[in-house]
Amino acid sequence: MKMSQTFIEGTRVPVTYIKAGPCVVTQVKRQDKDGYWAVQLGFGERKIKNTTKPLQGHLKGAIKDNKAPRFLREVKLDKEPEFKMGDVISAADIFKVGDALAVTGTSKGKGFAGVVKRWGFAGGPKTHGQSDRLRAPGSIGQGTTPGRVYKGKKMAGRMGGERITVKNLIVVSLEPEKSELTVSGPVPGTPGSLLILKKIASGKLEELVEETPQPQIHEGEEEPQALDAEADSSEVGRQKEEEKE
């Protein structure tokens, strides 16, 4: 939805507001029929007239008020799920404050980009006549052997628009009534894009803030280190004068 900031034990933390659910169960895949256990979840809504007839038949148990889910995603499981067709799953059923998440989404598209922006190349020297080679890629291969450029060579091209997963984001707050949760840090994509949230660990919110020692200031007192340094310097000067004499 958007980014903001919050304070946890006096430490400012950047956060992202995410609309998480409610998700409706549109299909349950079984081990004996499909070869694995999985649950298909539907999120969002769109009008029936914008949904194809085959998809309407597939979503027959999830269509309510002439609205069908807009997005469908599958979640694999290790055992038989407790959910059935048409059940509604909210964020509060899965997550709690302090949990660590892995957030997957499609990153922002940045268009055609050079090697300096796309891959972090250093570019060429700025002097010795190379006024037009500052951001050039340089050599891209060897010689007669192999006589070609290897696949996967880092070169200029379209940047962004890829599937990105950001791990270890902490759930800062959770509002079950609005189906909203707040996670620490940024997430891939633009506002309004689809995200997949996966719980990877349970924890406490206090773990997000690292304890850093606060500087102690005493007014009206001199620093003892400075006094020791002055005393040491005066002692060294006195010894040098005695050696000269």
MIDOSE-1310 file (N, C-alpha, C; in nm, 2 decimals, decimal comma, always signed):
residues 245
mkms	+0,08/-0,12/+0,00/+0,00/+0,00/+0,00/+0,09/+0,13/+0,00; +0,17/+0,14/+0,10/+0,25/+0,26/+0,11/+0,36/+0,23/+0,21; +0,46/+0,32/+0,22/+0,57/+0,32/+0,32/+0,55/+0,43/+0,42; +0,60/+0,41/+0,54/+0,60/+0,51/+0,64/+0,71/+0,48/+0,74
qtfi	+0,70/+0,52/+0,86/+0,80/+0,50/+0,97/+0,73/+0,48/+1,10; +0,79/+0,41/+1,19/+0,74/+0,40/+1,33/+0,86/+0,40/+1,42; +0,83/+0,40/+1,55/+0,93/+0,40/+1,65/+0,91/+0,28/+1,74; +1,02/+0,20/+1,76/+1,02/+0,09/+1,85/+1,13/+0,10/+1,95
egtr	+1,08/+0,12/+2,07/+1,17/+0,15/+2,19/+1,27/+0,26/+2,16; +1,22/+0,37/+2,10/+1,30/+0,49/+2,07/+1,38/+0,48/+1,95; +1,37/+0,38/+1,87/+1,45/+0,36/+1,74/+1,35/+0,37/+1,63; +1,39/+0,46/+1,53/+1,30/+0,48/+1,41/+1,32/+0,36/+1,32
vpvt	+1,21/+0,30/+1,27/+1,22/+0,19/+1,18/+1,13/+0,22/+1,06; +1,18/+0,21/+0,94/+1,10/+0,22/+0,82/+1,01/+0,10/+0,80; +0,88/+0,12/+0,77/+0,78/+0,01/+0,76/+0,70/+0,03/+0,63; +0,64/-0,08/+0,59/+0,56/-0,09/+0,47/+0,42/-0,15/+0,51
yika	+0,31/-0,08/+0,47/+0,18/-0,12/+0,50/+0,13/-0,21/+0,38; +0,09/-0,33/+0,42/+0,05/-0,43/+0,32/-0,10/-0,48/+0,35; -0,18/-0,48/+0,24/-0,31/-0,53/+0,25/-0,31/-0,68/+0,23; -0,32/-0,76/+0,34/-0,30/-0,90/+0,35/-0,43/-0,97/+0,37
gpcv	-0,50/-1,01/+0,26/-0,62/-1,08/+0,27/-0,75/-0,99/+0,28; -0,86/-1,05/+0,31/-0,88/-1,19/+0,33/-0,87/-1,27/+0,20; -0,82/-1,40/+0,21/-0,80/-1,49/+0,10/-0,90/-1,60/+0,11; -0,96/-1,64/+0,00/-1,06/-1,75/+0,00/-1,00/-1,87/-0,06
vtqv	-1,03/-1,99/-0,01/-0,98/-2,12/-0,06/-1,06/-2,15/-0,19; -0,99/-2,15/-0,30/-1,06/-2,18/-0,43/-1,04/-2,33/-0,48; -0,94/-2,40/-0,42/-0,92/-2,53/-0,46/-0,83/-2,60/-0,36; -0,85/-2,73/-0,34/-0,76/-2,81/-0,25/-0,71/-2,93/-0,33
krqd	-0,58/-2,93/-0,35/-0,51/-3,04/-0,43/-0,47/-3,15/-0,33; -0,49/-3,27/-0,37/-0,47/-3,39/-0,29/-0,36/-3,48/-0,34; -0,30/-3,55/-0,25/-0,19/-3,64/-0,28/-0,22/-3,75/-0,37; -0,34/-3,81/-0,35/-0,38/-3,92/-0,44/-0,42/-3,88/-0,58
kdgy	-0,47/-3,76/-0,59/-0,52/-3,72/-0,72/-0,42/-3,63/-0,80; -0,36/-3,54/-0,73/-0,27/-3,44/-0,80/-0,13/-3,47/-0,77; -0,09/-3,56/-0,68/+0,04/-3,60/-0,65/+0,11/-3,52/-0,54; +0,04/-3,42/-0,49/+0,09/-3,34/-0,38/-0,02/-3,27/-0,31
wavq	+0,01/-3,22/-0,18/-0,09/-3,14/-0,11/-0,07/-3,00/-0,14; -0,18/-2,92/-0,16/-0,17/-2,78/-0,19/-0,30/-2,72/-0,17; -0,30/-2,59/-0,15/-0,42/-2,51/-0,14/-0,41/-2,39/-0,23; -0,51/-2,37/-0,31/-0,51/-2,25/-0,40/-0,59/-2,14/-0,34
lgfg	-0,53/-2,02/-0,33/-0,60/-1,91/-0,26/-0,63/-1,80/-0,36; -0,75/-1,74/-0,34/-0,79/-1,63/-0,42/-0,79/-1,50/-0,35; -0,75/-1,39/-0,41/-0,74/-1,27/-0,34/-0,79/-1,16/-0,43; -0,84/-1,05/-0,38/-0,90/-0,94/-0,45/-1,04/-0,98/-0,51
erki	-1,09/-0,89/-0,59/-1,22/-0,92/-0,65/-1,23/-0,85/-0,79; -1,31/-0,91/-0,87/-1,35/-0,85/-1,00/-1,49/-0,90/-1,04; -1,55/-0,83/-1,13/-1,69/-0,86/-1,17/-1,69/-0,99/-1,25; -1,81/-1,05/-1,24/-1,83/-1,18/-1,31/-1,82/-1,16/-1,46
kntt	-1,87/-1,05/-1,51/-1,87/-1,02/-1,66/-1,73/-1,02/-1,71; -1,63/-0,99/-1,62/-1,49/-0,99/-1,67/-1,42/-1,12/-1,64; -1,49/-1,22/-1,61/-1,43/-1,35/-1,58/-1,48/-1,45/-1,68; -1,39/-1,53/-1,74/-1,43/-1,63/-1,84/-1,52/-1,74/-1,78
kplq	-1,60/-1,80/-1,87/-1,69/-1,91/-1,82/-1,62/-2,03/-1,76; -1,50/-2,07/-1,82/-1,43/-2,18/-1,75/-1,38/-2,15/-1,61; -1,34/-2,02/-1,60/-1,29/-1,98/-1,47/-1,40/-1,96/-1,37; -1,52/-1,92/-1,42/-1,64/-1,91/-1,33/-1,68/-2,05/-1,28
ghlk	-1,66/-2,15/-1,36/-1,69/-2,29/-1,31/-1,59/-2,34/-1,21; -1,46/-2,30/-1,23/-1,36/-2,33/-1,13/-1,38/-2,26/-1,00; -1,43/-2,14/-1,00/-1,44/-2,06/-0,88/-1,59/-2,06/-0,83; -1,66/-2,16/-0,86/-1,80/-2,17/-0,83/-1,82/-2,16/-0,68
gaik	-1,74/-2,22/-0,60/-1,76/-2,21/-0,45/-1,70/-2,08/-0,39; -1,64/-2,00/-0,47/-1,57/-1,88/-0,41/-1,64/-1,75/-0,46; -1,74/-1,76/-0,55/-1,80/-1,64/-0,60/-1,91/-1,60/-0,51; -1,91/-1,47/-0,47/-2,01/-1,41/-0,38/-2,04/-1,27/-0,43
dnka	-2,17/-1,24/-0,42/-2,22/-1,11/-0,46/-2,17/-1,07/-0,61; -2,17/-1,17/-0,69/-2,13/-1,15/-0,83/-1,99/-1,10/-0,84; -1,90/-1,13/-0,75/-1,76/-1,09/-0,75/-1,68/-1,22/-0,74; -1,58/-1,23/-0,83/-1,48/-1,34/-0,83/-1,35/-1,29/-0,78
prfl	-1,26/-1,38/-0,73/-1,13/-1,34/-0,69/-1,05/-1,30/-0,82; -0,96/-1,20/-0,80/-0,89/-1,14/-0,91/-0,76/-1,22/-0,93; -0,69/-1,26/-0,82/-0,56/-1,33/-0,83/-0,58/-1,47/-0,77; -0,51/-1,57/-0,83/-0,51/-1,70/-0,78/-0,36/-1,75/-0,76
revk	-0,33/-1,80/-0,64/-0,19/-1,85/-0,62/-0,20/-1,98/-0,54; -0,11/-2,06/-0,56/-0,10/-2,20/-0,50/+0,00/-2,20/-0,39; -0,03/-2,26/-0,28/+0,06/-2,28/-0,17/+0,07/-2,43/-0,14; +0,19/-2,48/-0,16/+0,22/-2,62/-0,13/+0,23/-2,65/+0,02
ldke	+0,18/-2,77/+0,06/+0,18/-2,81/+0,20/+0,24/-2,95/+0,21; +0,29/-2,98/+0,33/+0,35/-3,11/+0,36/+0,25/-3,22/+0,39; +0,13/-3,18/+0,43/+0,03/-3,28/+0,48/-0,11/-3,23/+0,44; -0,21/-3,30/+0,47/-0,35/-3,27/+0,43/-0,39/-3,14/+0,50
pefk	-0,44/-3,04/+0,42/-0,48/-2,92/+0,49/-0,61/-2,93/+0,56; -0,63/-2,84/+0,66/-0,75/-2,84/+0,74/-0,86/-2,76/+0,67; -0,83/-2,69/+0,56/-0,92/-2,60/+0,50/-1,00/-2,68/+0,39; -1,12/-2,62/+0,36/-1,20/-2,68/+0,25/-1,24/-2,56/+0,16
mgdv	-1,30/-2,60/+0,05/-1,34/-2,50/-0,05/-1,43/-2,40/+0,01; -1,40/-2,27/-0,02/-1,48/-2,16/+0,03/-1,44/-2,10/+0,16; -1,35/-2,16/+0,23/-1,30/-2,11/+0,36/-1,22/-1,98/+0,34; -1,24/-1,89/+0,44/-1,17/-1,76/+0,43/-1,05/-1,76/+0,53
isaa	-0,94/-1,72/+0,48/-0,82/-1,71/+0,56/-0,77/-1,57/+0,58; -0,75/-1,52/+0,70/-0,71/-1,39/+0,72/-0,56/-1,39/+0,77; -0,50/-1,27/+0,77/-0,36/-1,26/+0,80/-0,34/-1,30/+0,95; -0,44/-1,27/+1,04/-0,42/-1,30/+1,18/-0,42/-1,45/+1,20
difk	-0,47/-1,53/+1,11/-0,47/-1,68/+1,13/-0,33/-1,73/+1,10; -0,25/-1,66/+1,03/-0,11/-1,71/+0,99/+0,00/-1,64/+1,07; -0,01/-1,51/+1,08/+0,10/-1,43/+1,13/+0,07/-1,37/+1,26; +0,17/-1,33/+1,33/+0,16/-1,25/+1,46/+0,27/-1,16/+1,47
vgda	+0,26/-1,06/+1,55/+0,37/-0,96/+1,57/+0,50/-1,02/+1,61; +0,61/-0,99/+1,54/+0,74/-1,04/+1,57/+0,78/-1,15/+1,47; +0,69/-1,20/+1,39/+0,73/-1,31/+1,30/+0,82/-1,26/+1,19; +0,91/-1,34/+1,14/+0,99/-1,31/+1,02/+0,93/-1,36/+0,90
lavt	+0,93/-1,28/+0,79/+0,86/-1,31/+0,67/+0,96/-1,31/+0,55; +0,92/-1,38/+0,45/+0,99/-1,37/+0,32/+0,88/-1,32/+0,22; +0,91/-1,20/+0,16/+0,81/-1,13/+0,08/+0,86/-1,14/-0,07; +0,77/-1,19/-0,15/+0,81/-1,21/-0,29/+0,71/-1,12/-0,38
gtsk	+0,77/-1,06/-0,48/+0,70/-0,97/-0,57/+0,78/-0,94/-0,69; +0,72/-0,87/-0,78/+0,78/-0,83/-0,91/+0,84/-0,69/-0,89; +0,97/-0,67/-0,91/+1,04/-0,55/-0,89/+1,00/-0,44/-0,99; +1,02/-0,32/-0,96/+0,99/-0,21/-1,05/+1,07/-0,22/-1,18
gkgf	+1,01/-0,20/-1,30/+1,08/-0,20/-1,42/+1,15/-0,06/-1,44; +1,27/-0,07/-1,48/+1,35/+0,05/-1,50/+1,40/+0,08/-1,64; +1,35/+0,00/-1,73/+1,38/+0,02/-1,87/+1,52/-0,03/-1,91; +1,57/+0,01/-2,02/+1,70/-0,03/-2,07/+1,81/+0,05/-1,99
agvv	+1,90/-0,02/-1,93/+2,00/+0,04/-1,85/+2,14/-0,01/-1,89; +2,24/+0,07/-1,87/+2,38/+0,04/-1,90/+2,44/-0,05/-1,79; +2,56/-0,09/-1,81/+2,63/-0,18/-1,72/+2,66/-0,12/-1,59; +2,68/+0,01/-1,58/+2,71/+0,08/-1,46/+2,59/+0,08/-1,37
krwg	+2,48/+0,11/-1,42/+2,36/+0,11/-1,34/+2,30/-0,03/-1,31; +2,31/-0,11/-1,41/+2,25/-0,24/-1,40/+2,33/-0,34/-1,32; +2,47/-0,34/-1,33/+2,55/-0,43/-1,27/+2,66/-0,37/-1,18; +2,66/-0,24/-1,17/+2,76/-0,18/-1,08/+2,90/-0,17/-1,14
fagg	+2,92/-0,17/-1,27/+3,05/-0,17/-1,33/+3,12/-0,03/-1,29; +3,25/-0,03/-1,29/+3,32/+0,09/-1,25/+3,34/+0,18/-1,37; +3,33/+0,13/-1,49/+3,35/+0,22/-1,61/+3,50/+0,24/-1,64; +3,53/+0,32/-1,74/+3,67/+0,34/-1,78/+3,73/+0,46/-1,71
pkth	+3,86/+0,48/-1,74/+3,92/+0,60/-1,68/+3,87/+0,73/-1,73; +3,87/+0,83/-1,65/+3,82/+0,96/-1,69/+3,92/+1,05/-1,77; +4,04/+1,00/-1,78/+4,14/+1,09/-1,84/+4,21/+1,01/-1,95; +4,32/+1,06/-2,00/+4,40/+0,99/-2,11/+4,31/+0,97/-2,24
gqsd	+4,24/+1,08/-2,27/+4,17/+1,08/-2,40/+4,04/+1,00/-2,40; +3,99/+0,94/-2,29/+3,87/+0,86/-2,30/+3,75/+0,94/-2,25; +3,73/+1,05/-2,31/+3,62/+1,13/-2,27/+3,48/+1,07/-2,30; +3,48/+0,97/-2,39/+3,35/+0,92/-2,43/+3,34/+0,77/-2,38
rlra	+3,42/+0,72/-2,29/+3,42/+0,59/-2,25/+3,41/+0,57/-2,10; +3,34/+0,67/-2,04/+3,33/+0,67/-1,89/+3,25/+0,55/-1,84; +3,14/+0,53/-1,91/+3,04/+0,42/-1,86/+3,04/+0,30/-1,96; +3,14/+0,28/-2,03/+3,14/+0,17/-2,13/+3,17/+0,04/-2,06
pgsi	+3,13/-0,07/-2,11/+3,15/-0,20/-2,05/+3,29/-0,25/-2,06; +3,37/-0,21/-2,16/+3,50/-0,26/-2,18/+3,50/-0,39/-2,26; +3,60/-0,47/-2,24/+3,61/-0,60/-2,31/+3,50/-0,70/-2,27; +3,45/-0,77/-2,37/+3,34/-0,86/-2,34/+3,38/-1,01/-2,36
gqgt	+3,50/-1,04/-2,40/+3,54/-1,17/-2,43/+3,69/-1,19/-2,45; +3,73/-1,31/-2,50/+3,87/-1,34/-2,51/+3,91/-1,31/-2,66; +3,96/-1,41/-2,73/+4,01/-1,39/-2,87/+3,95/-1,50/-2,96; +4,04/-1,56/-3,04/+3,99/-1,66/-3,13/+3,93/-1,78/-3,05
tpgr	+3,99/-1,81/-2,94/+3,93/-1,91/-2,85/+3,87/-1,84/-2,73; +3,74/-1,85/-2,71/+3,64/-1,93/-2,78/+3,58/-1,87/-2,90; +3,61/-1,75/-2,93/+3,56/-1,69/-3,05/+3,41/-1,64/-3,04; +3,36/-1,63/-2,92/+3,22/-1,59/-2,90/+3,21/-1,54/-2,76
vykg	+3,10/-1,48/-2,73/+3,07/-1,43/-2,60/+2,99/-1,53/-2,52; +3,03/-1,57/-2,40/+2,96/-1,67/-2,32/+2,82/-1,62/-2,28; +2,73/-1,72/-2,27/+2,59/-1,68/-2,23/+2,60/-1,64/-2,08; +2,51/-1,54/-2,05/+2,51/-1,49/-1,91/+2,60/-1,38/-1,89
kkma	+2,67/-1,33/-1,99/+2,77/-1,22/-1,97/+2,69/-1,10/-1,92; +2,74/-1,03/-1,82/+2,68/-0,91/-1,77/+2,69/-0,79/-1,87; +2,59/-0,75/-1,93/+2,59/-0,65/-2,03/+2,47/-0,56/-2,01; +2,46/-0,45/-2,09/+2,35/-0,36/-2,09/+2,22/-0,43/-2,13
grmg	+2,11/-0,39/-2,08/+1,98/-0,45/-2,11/+1,87/-0,40/-2,03; +1,76/-0,47/-2,04/+1,64/-0,43/-1,96/+1,66/-0,46/-1,82; +1,63/-0,36/-1,73/+1,66/-0,38/-1,59/+1,52/-0,37/-1,51; +1,51/-0,46/-1,41/+1,39/-0,46/-1,33/+1,29/-0,55/-1,39
geri	+1,17/-0,55/-1,33/+1,06/-0,64/-1,37/+1,09/-0,78/-1,35; +1,16/-0,82/-1,24/+1,19/-0,96/-1,21/+1,13/-1,00/-1,08; +1,12/-1,13/-1,06/+1,07/-1,18/-0,94/+1,18/-1,17/-0,83; +1,15/-1,10/-0,72/+1,24/-1,07/-0,62/+1,18/-1,12/-0,49
tvkn	+1,27/-1,18/-0,40/+1,23/-1,22/-0,27/+1,32/-1,15/-0,16; +1,25/-1,08/-0,07/+1,32/-1,02/+0,04/+1,29/-1,09/+0,17; +1,40/-1,14/+0,23/+1,38/-1,22/+0,35/+1,40/-1,15/+0,48; +1,35/-1,20/+0,59/+1,38/-1,15/+0,73/+1,32/-1,02/+0,75
livv	+1,20/-0,99/+0,69/+1,12/-0,87/+0,73/+1,03/-0,91/+0,85; +1,03/-0,82/+0,95/+0,96/-0,85/+1,07/+0,82/-0,78/+1,07; +0,72/-0,86/+1,12/+0,59/-0,80/+1,13/+0,59/-0,71/+1,25; +0,56/-0,58/+1,23/+0,57/-0,48/+1,33/+0,43/-0,46/+1,39
slep	+0,32/-0,46/+1,32/+0,19/-0,45/+1,37/+0,09/-0,53/+1,28; -0,03/-0,56/+1,34/-0,13/-0,64/+1,27/-0,26/-0,59/+1,31; -0,35/-0,56/+1,21/-0,48/-0,51/+1,23/-0,58/-0,61/+1,16; -0,63/-0,71/+1,24/-0,72/-0,81/+1,18/-0,85/-0,75/+1,12
ekse	-0,90/-0,64/+1,18/-1,03/-0,58/+1,13/-1,01/-0,53/+0,98; -0,90/-0,47/+0,96/-0,87/-0,41/+0,82/-0,79/-0,51/+0,73; -0,75/-0,62/+0,79/-0,67/-0,72/+0,71/-0,54/-0,65/+0,66; -0,48/-0,57/+0,75/-0,36/-0,50/+0,71/-0,25/-0,54/+0,81
ltvs	-0,13/-0,55/+0,76/-0,01/-0,57/+0,85/+0,10/-0,48/+0,81; +0,19/-0,45/+0,90/+0,30/-0,36/+0,88/+0,43/-0,44/+0,90; +0,52/-0,44/+0,80/+0,65/-0,51/+0,80/+0,76/-0,41/+0,80; +0,87/-0,44/+0,86/+0,99/-0,36/+0,86/+1,06/-0,36/+0,73
gpvp	+1,10/-0,24/+0,68/+1,17/-0,23/+0,55/+1,08/-0,23/+0,43; +1,15/-0,21/+0,31/+1,08/-0,20/+0,19/+1,05/-0,34/+0,13; +0,95/-0,35/+0,04/+0,92/-0,47/-0,03/+0,93/-0,45/-0,18; +0,94/-0,56/-0,26/+0,95/-0,54/-0,41/+0,82/-0,49/-0,47
gtpg	+0,83/-0,42/-0,58/+0,72/-0,38/-0,66/+0,67/-0,24/-0,63; +0,56/-0,20/-0,69/+0,49/-0,07/-0,68/+0,37/-0,08/-0,59; +0,32/+0,03/-0,54/+0,19/+0,02/-0,46/+0,08/-0,03/-0,55; +0,01/-0,13/-0,50/-0,10/-0,19/-0,57/-0,06/-0,32/-0,64
slli	+0,07/-0,36/-0,64/+0,11/-0,49/-0,70/+0,09/-0,60/-0,60; +0,10/-0,72/-0,66/+0,07/-0,85/-0,58/+0,19/-0,89/-0,51; +0,18/-0,93/-0,38/+0,29/-0,99/-0,30/+0,25/-1,12/-0,25; +0,35/-1,21/-0,22/+0,33/-1,34/-0,16/+0,41/-1,33/-0,03
lkki	+0,34/-1,35/+0,08/+0,40/-1,35/+0,22/+0,41/-1,49/+0,27; +0,53/-1,52/+0,31/+0,56/-1,65/+0,37/+0,63/-1,64/+0,50; +0,57/-1,71/+0,60/+0,63/-1,70/+0,74/+0,75/-1,80/+0,74; +0,87/-1,75/+0,78/+0,99/-1,83/+0,78/+1,04/-1,86/+0,93
asgk	+0,99/-1,77/+1,02/+1,04/-1,79/+1,16/+0,95/-1,71/+1,25; +0,95/-1,76/+1,38/+0,87/-1,69/+1,48/+0,97/-1,61/+1,57; +0,93/-1,50/+1,62/+1,02/-1,42/+1,70/+0,95/-1,31/+1,78; +1,03/-1,22/+1,84/+0,97/-1,11/+1,91/+1,01/-0,98/+1,85
leel	+0,92/-0,88/+1,87/+0,94/-0,75/+1,81/+1,07/-0,68/+1,86; +1,11/-0,71/+1,98/+1,22/-0,65/+2,04/+1,35/-0,69/+1,97; +1,35/-0,80/+1,90/+1,47/-0,84/+1,83/+1,50/-0,75/+1,71; +1,40/-0,68/+1,67/+1,43/-0,59/+1,55/+1,52/-0,47/+1,59
veet	+1,52/-0,43/+1,71/+1,60/-0,32/+1,76/+1,73/-0,37/+1,82; +1,84/-0,32/+1,77/+1,97/-0,36/+1,83/+2,00/-0,26/+1,94; +2,05/-0,32/+2,05/+2,09/-0,24/+2,16/+2,22/-0,17/+2,14; +2,23/-0,04/+2,13/+2,35/+0,03/+2,11/+2,38/+0,12/+2,23
pqpq	+2,50/+0,12/+2,28/+2,54/+0,20/+2,39/+2,52/+0,35/+2,37; +2,46/+0,42/+2,46/+2,43/+0,56/+2,45/+2,55/+0,64/+2,51; +2,59/+0,74/+2,44/+2,70/+0,82/+2,50/+2,66/+0,89/+2,63; +2,75/+0,89/+2,73/+2,72/+0,95/+2,86/+2,80/+1,08/+2,87
iheg	+2,72/+1,19/+2,90/+2,78/+1,32/+2,90/+2,77/+1,37/+3,05; +2,88/+1,41/+3,10/+2,88/+1,47/+3,24/+2,92/+1,62/+3,23; +2,82/+1,70/+3,27/+2,85/+1,85/+3,26/+2,94/+1,89/+3,37; +3,03/+1,98/+3,34/+3,11/+2,04/+3,45/+3,23/+1,95/+3,49
eeep	+3,26/+1,84/+3,42/+3,37/+1,75/+3,45/+3,46/+1,74/+3,33; +3,59/+1,74/+3,35/+3,69/+1,72/+3,25/+3,70/+1,58/+3,22; +3,74/+1,55/+3,09/+3,76/+1,41/+3,05/+3,89/+1,36/+3,11; +3,88/+1,24/+3,18/+4,00/+1,19/+3,24/+4,11/+1,15/+3,14
qald	+4,07/+1,11/+3,02/+4,17/+1,07/+2,92/+4,25/+1,19/+2,88; +4,18/+1,30/+2,86/+4,26/+1,42/+2,82/+4,36/+1,46/+2,93; +4,33/+1,45/+3,06/+4,42/+1,48/+3,17/+4,54/+1,38/+3,17; +4,51/+1,25/+3,14/+4,62/+1,15/+3,14/+4,71/+1,18/+3,02
aead	+4,65/+1,23/+2,91/+4,74/+1,26/+2,79/+4,83/+1,38/+2,82; +4,77/+1,48/+2,89/+4,85/+1,60/+2,92/+4,96/+1,56/+3,02; +4,93/+1,48/+3,12/+5,03/+1,43/+3,21/+5,14/+1,35/+3,15; +5,10/+1,27/+3,06/+5,20/+1,19/+2,99/+5,29/+1,27/+2,90
ssev	+5,24/+1,37/+2,83/+5,32/+1,46/+2,75/+5,41/+1,55/+2,83; +5,37/+1,60/+2,95/+5,45/+1,67/+3,03/+5,57/+1,59/+3,09; +5,54/+1,46/+3,12/+5,64/+1,37/+3,18/+5,74/+1,35/+3,07; +5,70/+1,32/+2,95/+5,80/+1,30/+2,84/+5,88/+1,42/+2,82
grqk	+5,82/+1,54/+2,82/+5,90/+1,66/+2,80/+6,00/+1,68/+2,91; +5,97/+1,65/+3,04/+6,06/+1,67/+3,15/+6,18/+1,57/+3,13; +6,15/+1,45/+3,09/+6,26/+1,35/+3,07/+6,36/+1,40/+2,96; +6,30/+1,46/+2,85/+6,39/+1,50/+2,74/+6,48/+1,62/+2,79
eeek	+6,42/+1,71/+2,87/+6,50/+1,82/+2,92/+6,62/+1,77/+3,01; +6,59/+1,66/+3,09/+6,69/+1,61/+3,18/+6,80/+1,54/+3,09; +6,76/+1,48/+2,98/+6,87/+1,41/+2,90/+6,95/+1,52/+2,83; +6,90/+1,63/+2,79/+6,98/+1,74/+2,73/+7,08/+1,79/+2,83
e	+7,03/+1,81/+2,96/+7,12/+1,87/+3,06/+7,23/+1,77/+3,09
